[in-house]
Amino acid sequence: MEPTEPSVATTSAPAPAPAPAFPERTALRRHYLMCRPEHFAVTYAINPWMDPSAGASAELAVEQWEALRSTYLALGHEVSLIDPVPGLPDMVFAANGALVVGGRAYGARFTFAERAAEGPAYSAWLRANGFADVKEPEHTNEGEGDFLTLDRIILAGTGFRTDLGAHQEAQEFLGRPVVTLRLVDPRFYHLDTALFPLDGENVAYYPGAFSPGSRAVLERLFPNAVIASEADAAVLGLNAVSDGRNVVVNAEATGLIATLTEHGYHPVPVDLTELRKAGGGPKCCTLELRTV
């Protein structure tokens, strides 16, 4: 008689849970500088968004700005404040005031006379608040409006506001590689209206804002970038601020918000419609003070 084989359980092991489509996003605590829009107004036109006849309310701008500041604080970020200066209605757009990387500050030199006094005001604040190494620029540039920092490189816009010479000047001063990108659509007059860093390695952008060569550079550098539609770019949806997980973004950019969610980010919609009358959004109001 043949020996019987031992019985074998036929119950299959549970299938492993599917891996998430995107890695877990990690928020990093940031330090931001902001300026309360007490003197906000649209009394001149220096970009396609500005129309003095449309009317702008400083009271509503302050209300929306306070909500933005509260959003950053609720997300765990530090917010410092610079005093607004009478006669400088665009000083609320703190991002334009400098580029701060590794504890060093490259100052701003504005294109238009209406904003020229903002550069020295921001440089003075930085020196008074622990940033001893502040460089006054020789070339026209508008701070983080046209310089956006990632872990290994700085992306730099040109075409409307910032001179190419400023890209070289910033690279020499900061010791970080600077990659030039040419903007071609006047609606997106600063780089921060057409692109924002999602984290230290990736970005979101609207291709139509860039020259063909610059689009090719972006495709090569960021093959997994989040691509925004013209509709979302047209409400300044890309003038957003990300801490690596949470993305503070204009509420009207609904398509971009959905795409960011699909990619594992946490969009935080805000209403800055009054400040948009001057061509600004969350990022325009936010200068990051990087010590590394």
KEKE-3310 file (N, C-alpha, C; in steps of 0.2 Angstrom, whole numbers, plus 5000, padded with zeros to 4 digits):
npx = (5004:5003:5011:5002:5001:5006:4993:4990:4987:4976:4972:4974:4987:4983:4982:4995:4993:4990:5004:5006:5002:5010:5024:5024:5021:5031:5030:5040:5046:5045:5052:5045:5044:5033:5023:5011:4997:4994:4994:4990:4985:4979:4986:4993:4999:5009:5010:5001:4990:4985:4974:4970:4957:4949:4947:4952:4953:4960:4956:4949:4960:4969:4961:4961:4974:4978:4971:4979:4991:4987:4985:4998:5003:4995:4999:5011:5022:5034:5032:5038:5037:5038:5038:5026:5028:5023:5016:5021:5013:5014:5022:5018:5020:5031:5039:5046:5056:5069:5082:5085:5096:5104:5107:5112:5109:5103:5100:5086:5083:5073:5063:5054:5052:5042:5042:5055:5060:5057:5067:5079:5072:5069:5082:5087:5079:5083:5096:5095:5089:5097:5103:5118:5126:5122:5119:5120:5113:5120:5113:5097:5084:5071:5070:5063:5053:5058:5067:5068:5070:5077:5083:5096:5098:5095:5081:5079:5070:5069:5066:5055:5057:5069:5086:5098:5111:5109:5106:5119:5126:5119:5122:5136:5137:5129:5134:5127:5121:5113:5099:5094:5078:5067:5054:5039:5026:5016:5007:5012:5023:5033:5044:5038:5024:5022:5027:5031:5041:5037:5043:5060:5065:5056:5044:5029:5022:5017:5017:5015:5020:5033:5048:5052:5064:5066:5056:5060:5071:5065:5057:5067:5074:5064:5055:5044:5036:5022:5010:5002:4986:4981:4970:4971:4983:4980:4972:4982:4986:4998:5006:5010:5013:5023:5026:5032:5023:5010:5001:4999:4987:4979:4961:4953:4960:4955:4957:4971:4972:4965:4974:4985:4981:4979:4992:4997:4999:4994:4982:4979:4967:4966:4959:4964:4959:4958:4971:4976:4972:4983:4991:4996:4998:4998:5012:5018:5016:5025:5041:5053:5064:5079:5090:5098)
npy = (4994:5011:5024:5038:5055:5069:5081:5096:5113:5123:5136:5152:5164:5181:5194:5206:5223:5235:5245:5262:5275:5286:5292:5294:5310:5323:5335:5350:5361:5378:5395:5410:5427:5441:5454:5465:5471:5485:5497:5494:5496:5499:5509:5511:5504:5490:5478:5465:5462:5473:5486:5501:5507:5497:5497:5493:5486:5490:5486:5473:5467:5466:5457:5445:5443:5441:5429:5421:5421:5416:5403:5398:5398:5389:5377:5375:5383:5396:5413:5429:5447:5461:5479:5488:5501:5517:5523:5513:5503:5490:5483:5472:5461:5451:5441:5447:5454:5449:5436:5422:5411:5398:5406:5418:5433:5439:5454:5464:5472:5483:5483:5493:5511:5513:5503:5504:5507:5497:5487:5491:5493:5479:5474:5481:5476:5462:5463:5468:5458:5447:5442:5444:5444:5452:5455:5469:5470:5472:5470:5471:5463:5453:5446:5432:5432:5429:5419:5403:5391:5375:5359:5356:5365:5382:5389:5401:5415:5424:5438:5447:5454:5451:5453:5443:5444:5445:5432:5426:5433:5430:5416:5416:5423:5415:5402:5392:5381:5390:5389:5395:5401:5405:5417:5419:5424:5438:5438:5430:5436:5435:5421:5415:5415:5405:5393:5382:5376:5359:5352:5348:5342:5342:5350:5360:5366:5378:5374:5383:5396:5397:5398:5388:5381:5382:5375:5362:5361:5360:5349:5339:5341:5338:5326:5320:5331:5340:5345:5360:5367:5380:5386:5385:5391:5404:5409:5412:5400:5394:5402:5397:5390:5377:5366:5354:5344:5350:5361:5378:5386:5396:5396:5395:5388:5374:5363:5361:5359:5346:5338:5339:5333:5320:5316:5314:5325:5338:5349:5366:5377:5395:5411:5424:5435:5449:5453:5448:5457:5465:5457:5447:5432:5418:5415:5426:5434:5429:5427:5416:5412:5405:5395:5385)
npz = (5000:4995:5004:5011:5005:5015:5019:5011:5015:5006:5006:5001:5003:5009:4997:4994:5000:4988:4982:4985:4973:4972:4982:4999:5004:5012:5023:5026:5039:5036:5035:5033:5026:5027:5021:5027:5019:5020:5013:5001:4984:4968:4958:4947:4931:4929:4924:4915:4923:4930:4933:4935:4934:4939:4952:4969:4985:5000:5012:5010:5004:5015:5023:5016:5015:5029:5031:5023:5030:5042:5038:5035:5047:5054:5047:5053:5050:5052:5053:5049:5050:5039:5041:5032:5020:5018:5002:4995:4987:4982:4990:4998:4991:4995:4990:4980:4985:4988:4986:4996:5002:5010:5021:5016:5007:4992:4985:4979:4963:4956:4941:4937:4941:4951:4960:4965:4978:4986:4986:4994:5006:5009:5010:5021:5031:5031:5035:5048:5054:5056:5044:5039:5027:5014:4998:4987:4972:4955:4944:4936:4945:4952:4964:4972:4963:4951:4954:4959:4971:4972:4978:4973:4962:4956:4948:4936:4930:4915:4902:4904:4917:4924:4922:4912:4916:4930:4933:4932:4942:4954:4954:4956:4968:4977:4975:4970:4956:4943:4933:4918:4912:4899:4898:4889:4888:4891:4902:4911:4919:4928:4934:4945:4942:4933:4937:4950:4964:4969:4979:4984:4973:4962:4951:4947:4932:4919:4902:4891:4895:4892:4882:4867:4869:4883:4887:4883:4891:4904:4903:4902:4914:4923:4922:4928:4931:4937:4926:4922:4916:4904:4909:4923:4925:4921:4932:4941:4947:4948:4955:4968:4985:4991:5004:5002:5005:5009:4999:4996:4987:4975:4976:4964:4955:4950:4942:4943:4957:4958:4951:4959:4970:4966:4964:4976:4984:4996:4993:4999:4998:4995:4996:4986:4978:4978:4979:4967:4958:4956:4951:4959:4970:4982:4982:4978:4989:4998:5005:5006:5019:5019:5028:5024)
capx = (5000:5007:5010:4998:5005:5003:4988:4993:4982:4975:4970:4979:4988:4980:4986:4997:4990:4994:5008:5003:5004:5016:5027:5022:5024:5033:5031:5046:5044:5048:5052:5043:5043:5027:5021:5004:4995:4990:4994:4989:4981:4981:4986:4997:4999:5016:5009:4994:4984:4984:4970:4968:4950:4945:4946:4955:4951:4965:4953:4948:4967:4972:4958:4963:4981:4978:4969:4985:4996:4985:4986:5005:5004:4991:5003:5017:5027:5036:5031:5041:5034:5042:5033:5024:5030:5018:5018:5024:5007:5016:5027:5015:5023:5037:5044:5051:5061:5076:5083:5088:5098:5110:5108:5114:5103:5104:5095:5082:5084:5067:5063:5050:5053:5036:5044:5062:5062:5056:5073:5083:5068:5069:5088:5088:5076:5087:5102:5093:5086:5102:5106:5123:5128:5117:5123:5116:5114:5122:5109:5090:5081:5065:5070:5060:5048:5061:5072:5065:5076:5076:5088:5102:5098:5090:5078:5079:5067:5070:5061:5051:5059:5075:5091:5102:5117:5107:5107:5126:5128:5116:5126:5143:5136:5126:5137:5122:5119:5107:5097:5090:5072:5064:5046:5037:5019:5016:5003:5017:5029:5038:5044:5033:5017:5021:5030:5033:5043:5033:5048:5067:5067:5051:5040:5023:5022:5012:5022:5014:5023:5040:5050:5052:5070:5065:5051:5064:5075:5060:5055:5073:5076:5058:5051:5038:5033:5015:5008:4995:4982:4981:4965:4973:4988:4976:4970:4988:4986:5005:5009:5008:5018:5023:5031:5034:5016:5004:5002:4994:4986:4972:4955:4950:4963:4952:4960:4977:4970:4963:4980:4990:4978:4980:4999:4999:5000:4988:4981:4976:4965:4965:4956:4968:4956:4959:4978:4977:4971:4989:4995:4999:4995:5001:5019:5020:5016:5029:5048:5056:5071:5082:5097:5103)
capy = (5000:5017:5029:5044:5061:5074:5085:5103:5118:5126:5143:5156:5170:5187:5198:5212:5229:5238:5250:5269:5277:5291:5291:5298:5317:5325:5343:5353:5367:5384:5402:5415:5434:5443:5461:5467:5476:5491:5503:5491:5499:5498:5516:5511:5497:5488:5471:5464:5461:5479:5490:5506:5509:5492:5498:5488:5487:5488:5482:5466:5464:5464:5452:5439:5442:5438:5422:5417:5421:5411:5396:5396:5397:5383:5372:5374:5387:5402:5419:5435:5452:5467:5484:5491:5508:5521:5525:5507:5498:5483:5480:5466:5455:5450:5437:5450:5458:5446:5428:5420:5404:5396:5411:5423:5436:5442:5459:5465:5479:5482:5486:5499:5516:5513:5498:5504:5508:5491:5483:5494:5491:5472:5472:5483:5471:5456:5465:5470:5452:5441:5440:5449:5444:5454:5458:5473:5468:5476:5469:5471:5456:5454:5442:5426:5432:5426:5414:5398:5387:5368:5356:5356:5371:5388:5390:5408:5417:5431:5439:5452:5458:5450:5452:5437:5446:5443:5425:5424:5437:5426:5410:5418:5425:5410:5396:5387:5382:5393:5387:5400:5399:5411:5418:5422:5426:5443:5437:5426:5440:5432:5414:5412:5415:5400:5387:5382:5369:5355:5350:5350:5339:5342:5356:5361:5372:5378:5375:5389:5402:5396:5397:5381:5378:5382:5369:5356:5360:5358:5342:5335:5341:5336:5322:5319:5337:5341:5350:5364:5369:5387:5389:5386:5396:5411:5412:5412:5394:5392:5406:5393:5388:5370:5364:5347:5340:5355:5366:5383:5388:5399:5391:5395:5383:5368:5357:5359:5356:5339:5335:5339:5328:5313:5315:5313:5332:5341:5356:5370:5383:5401:5416:5431:5438:5456:5454:5446:5463:5468:5452:5443:5426:5416:5415:5433:5437:5425:5426:5411:5414:5399:5395:5380)
capz = (5000:4995:5009:5009:5006:5020:5016:5010:5015:4999:5007:4998:5008:5007:4992:4997:4998:4982:4983:4983:4966:4973:4988:5005:5004:5018:5024:5030:5042:5033:5038:5028:5027:5023:5023:5028:5013:5023:5009:4995:4980:4961:4955:4940:4928:4926:4922:4912:4928:4934:4929:4940:4934:4941:4959:4973:4992:5004:5018:5008:5003:5022:5026:5012:5017:5035:5030:5020:5035:5047:5035:5036:5055:5055:5045:5057:5048:5055:5048:5051:5046:5038:5041:5026:5019:5014:4996:4991:4987:4980:4995:5000:4987:4998:4986:4975:4989:4989:4986:5002:5001:5014:5025:5012:5003:4986:4985:4973:4960:4952:4934:4937:4947:4956:4965:4966:4985:4990:4986:5000:5012:5011:5012:5027:5036:5032:5039:5054:5057:5057:5038:5038:5021:5009:4992:4983:4965:4950:4938:4938:4946:4956:4969:4971:4958:4945:4956:4963:4973:4973:4983:4969:4957:4956:4942:4935:4924:4911:4897:4906:4922:4927:4917:4912:4921:4937:4934:4933:4948:4959:4955:4959:4975:4981:4974:4968:4949:4941:4926:4914:4908:4896:4898:4883:4888:4896:4908:4916:4918:4933:4934:4950:4940:4928:4939:4957:4966:4973:4984:4982:4967:4957:4950:4943:4928:4913:4897:4887:4897:4891:4875:4866:4872:4890:4889:4883:4897:4909:4901:4903:4921:4927:4918:4932:4933:4937:4921:4923:4911:4904:4913:4930:4925:4920:4938:4945:4951:4949:4960:4974:4990:4994:5009:5001:5005:5008:4993:4997:4980:4973:4976:4958:4951:4952:4939:4947:4964:4958:4949:4964:4975:4962:4964:4983:4988:5000:4992:5004:4994:4998:4991:4986:4972:4978:4977:4960:4954:4955:4948:4964:4973:4988:4982:4978:4996:5003:5004:5010:5022:5019:5031:5021)
cpx = (5004:5006:5006:5002:5002:4998:4991:4987:4982:4973:4975:4980:4985:4984:4988:4994:4994:4998:5005:5006:5010:5018:5024:5025:5026:5034:5037:5044:5048:5047:5050:5043:5038:5027:5014:5002:4991:4989:4993:4984:4983:4981:4990:4997:5006:5016:5002:4988:4982:4980:4967:4961:4946:4943:4949:4954:4957:4962:4952:4955:4970:4968:4960:4970:4982:4976:4975:4990:4994:4985:4993:5006:5001:4995:5009:5023:5028:5035:5033:5037:5039:5036:5032:5026:5025:5021:5021:5018:5008:5021:5024:5018:5030:5042:5048:5056:5068:5076:5087:5090:5104:5112:5111:5109:5106:5098:5091:5084:5078:5067:5060:5051:5048:5038:5051:5064:5061:5063:5077:5079:5069:5077:5090:5085:5080:5093:5101:5090:5091:5105:5112:5126:5123:5120:5118:5118:5116:5117:5101:5087:5075:5064:5067:5054:5051:5066:5068:5070:5073:5083:5095:5103:5093:5088:5077:5075:5070:5065:5057:5054:5066:5080:5095:5108:5115:5108:5114:5128:5125:5120:5133:5142:5134:5130:5133:5121:5113:5105:5092:5084:5069:5057:5044:5029:5018:5012:5007:5023:5035:5038:5039:5026:5016:5024:5031:5036:5038:5037:5055:5069:5062:5047:5033:5024:5017:5017:5021:5017:5030:5042:5051:5059:5070:5061:5055:5068:5071:5059:5061:5075:5070:5053:5044:5035:5025:5013:5002:4993:4983:4976:4967:4979:4985:4973:4976:4988:4993:5009:5007:5014:5018:5028:5033:5028:5010:5006:4996:4993:4979:4967:4952:4954:4961:4955:4967:4977:4969:4969:4985:4988:4980:4988:5002:5000:4993:4987:4977:4974:4964:4962:4960:4965:4958:4967:4980:4975:4977:4994:4999:4995:4999:5009:5021:5021:5021:5036:5050:5063:5074:5089:5101:5102)
cpy = (5006:5021:5035:5050:5065:5079:5092:5108:5122:5133:5147:5162:5176:5191:5204:5218:5232:5244:5257:5271:5282:5290:5296:5305:5319:5333:5345:5360:5373:5390:5407:5422:5437:5451:5463:5472:5482:5497:5500:5495:5498:5505:5517:5504:5495:5481:5470:5463:5467:5483:5495:5508:5503:5493:5492:5491:5485:5484:5475:5463:5461:5458:5445:5438:5439:5431:5418:5416:5416:5404:5394:5394:5390:5377:5371:5378:5393:5408:5425:5441:5458:5473:5487:5498:5512:5523:5519:5502:5491:5479:5473:5460:5454:5446:5441:5454:5455:5439:5427:5413:5403:5402:5418:5426:5440:5447:5460:5472:5479:5486:5493:5504:5515:5508:5499:5504:5502:5487:5485:5492:5484:5471:5475:5479:5465:5457:5465:5463:5446:5439:5445:5449:5445:5457:5463:5472:5474:5476:5469:5463:5458:5448:5435:5426:5429:5421:5409:5392:5379:5365:5357:5362:5376:5389:5398:5410:5424:5432:5445:5457:5457:5449:5446:5438:5444:5436:5423:5427:5433:5419:5411:5419:5419:5403:5390:5387:5385:5391:5392:5398:5405:5411:5421:5425:5432:5442:5434:5430:5439:5425:5411:5412:5409:5393:5388:5376:5366:5353:5351:5347:5339:5349:5355:5367:5372:5379:5381:5395:5402:5396:5390:5378:5378:5376:5363:5355:5358:5351:5337:5335:5338:5332:5320:5325:5336:5347:5353:5366:5377:5390:5390:5391:5403:5413:5412:5406:5392:5396:5403:5392:5381:5369:5356:5342:5345:5360:5372:5386:5391:5395:5390:5390:5376:5362:5355:5356:5348:5335:5334:5333:5321:5311:5315:5320:5334:5348:5360:5377:5389:5406:5423:5435:5445:5457:5452:5452:5467:5463:5447:5437:5424:5417:5422:5437:5434:5424:5421:5413:5407:5399:5390:5380)
cpz = (5000:5001:5007:5010:5011:5016:5016:5010:5008:5000:5005:5003:5005:5002:4996:4995:4992:4984:4981:4977:4967:4980:4993:5005:5011:5019:5028:5032:5038:5037:5033:5031:5023:5025:5022:5023:5015:5018:5002:4991:4973:4957:4949:4937:4925:4925:4919:4917:4931:4930:4935:4940:4937:4949:4963:4980:4996:5010:5016:5007:5010:5024:5023:5014:5024:5035:5028:5026:5040:5044:5036:5043:5057:5053:5048:5055:5052:5050:5052:5047:5045:5038:5034:5026:5015:5007:4992:4991:4985:4985:4998:4997:4989:4994:4982:4978:4989:4987:4992:5002:5005:5019:5022:5008:4997:4985:4978:4970:4955:4945:4934:4943:4952:4961:4968:4974:4989:4991:4993:5006:5014:5013:5019:5032:5037:5036:5046:5058:5056:5050:5036:5031:5016:5004:4988:4976:4960:4944:4941:4939:4951:4961:4968:4966:4952:4947:4961:4964:4975:4977:4979:4964:4959:4949:4941:4929:4921:4905:4898:4911:4924:4922:4918:4916:4928:4938:4936:4940:4954:4960:4958:4967:4980:4981:4973:4960:4948:4934:4923:4911:4905:4896:4892:4883:4893:4902:4913:4916:4923:4933:4939:4948:4935:4931:4947:4959:4971:4980:4982:4976:4961:4957:4947:4938:4922:4907:4892:4889:4895:4884:4874:4869:4879:4892:4888:4889:4903:4909:4903:4911:4925:4923:4921:4934:4933:4931:4922:4917:4910:4908:4920:4930:4925:4927:4943:4949:4952:4953:4967:4979:4992:4999:5008:5001:5005:5003:4994:4990:4980:4972:4969:4953:4952:4949:4942:4953:4963:4956:4955:4969:4972:4963:4972:4987:4992:4998:4998:5000:4998:4993:4992:4980:4972:4976:4970:4956:4953:4953:4953:4967:4979:4988:4982:4985:5001:5001:5008:5013:5023:5023:5028:5014)
residu = (MET:GLU:PRO:THR:GLU:PRO:SER:VAL:ALA:THR:THR:SER:ALA:PRO:ALA:PRO:ALA:PRO:ALA:PRO:ALA:PHE:PRO:GLU:ARG:THR:ALA:LEU:ARG:ARG:HIS:TYR:LEU:MET:CYS:ARG:PRO:GLU:HIS:PHE:ALA:VAL:THR:TYR:ALA:ILE:ASN:PRO:TRP:MET:ASP:PRO:SER:ALA:GLY:ALA:SER:ALA:GLU:LEU:ALA:VAL:GLU:GLN:TRP:GLU:ALA:LEU:ARG:SER:THR:TYR:LEU:ALA:LEU:GLY:HIS:GLU:VAL:SER:LEU:ILE:ASP:PRO:VAL:PRO:GLY:LEU:PRO:ASP:MET:VAL:PHE:ALA:ALA:ASN:GLY:ALA:LEU:VAL:VAL:GLY:GLY:ARG:ALA:TYR:GLY:ALA:ARG:PHE:THR:PHE:ALA:GLU:ARG:ALA:ALA:GLU:GLY:PRO:ALA:TYR:SER:ALA:TRP:LEU:ARG:ALA:ASN:GLY:PHE:ALA:ASP:VAL:LYS:GLU:PRO:GLU:HIS:THR:ASN:GLU:GLY:GLU:GLY:ASP:PHE:LEU:THR:LEU:ASP:ARG:ILE:ILE:LEU:ALA:GLY:THR:GLY:PHE:ARG:THR:ASP:LEU:GLY:ALA:HIS:GLN:GLU:ALA:GLN:GLU:PHE:LEU:GLY:ARG:PRO:VAL:VAL:THR:LEU:ARG:LEU:VAL:ASP:PRO:ARG:PHE:TYR:HIS:LEU:ASP:THR:ALA:LEU:PHE:PRO:LEU:ASP:GLY:GLU:ASN:VAL:ALA:TYR:TYR:PRO:GLY:ALA:PHE:SER:PRO:GLY:SER:ARG:ALA:VAL:LEU:GLU:ARG:LEU:PHE:PRO:ASN:ALA:VAL:ILE:ALA:SER:GLU:ALA:ASP:ALA:ALA:VAL:LEU:GLY:LEU:ASN:ALA:VAL:SER:ASP:GLY:ARG:ASN:VAL:VAL:VAL:ASN:ALA:GLU:ALA:THR:GLY:LEU:ILE:ALA:THR:LEU:THR:GLU:HIS:GLY:TYR:HIS:PRO:VAL:PRO:VAL:ASP:LEU:THR:GLU:LEU:ARG:LYS:ALA:GLY:GLY:GLY:PRO:LYS:CYS:CYS:THR:LEU:GLU:LEU:ARG:THR:VAL)
# end
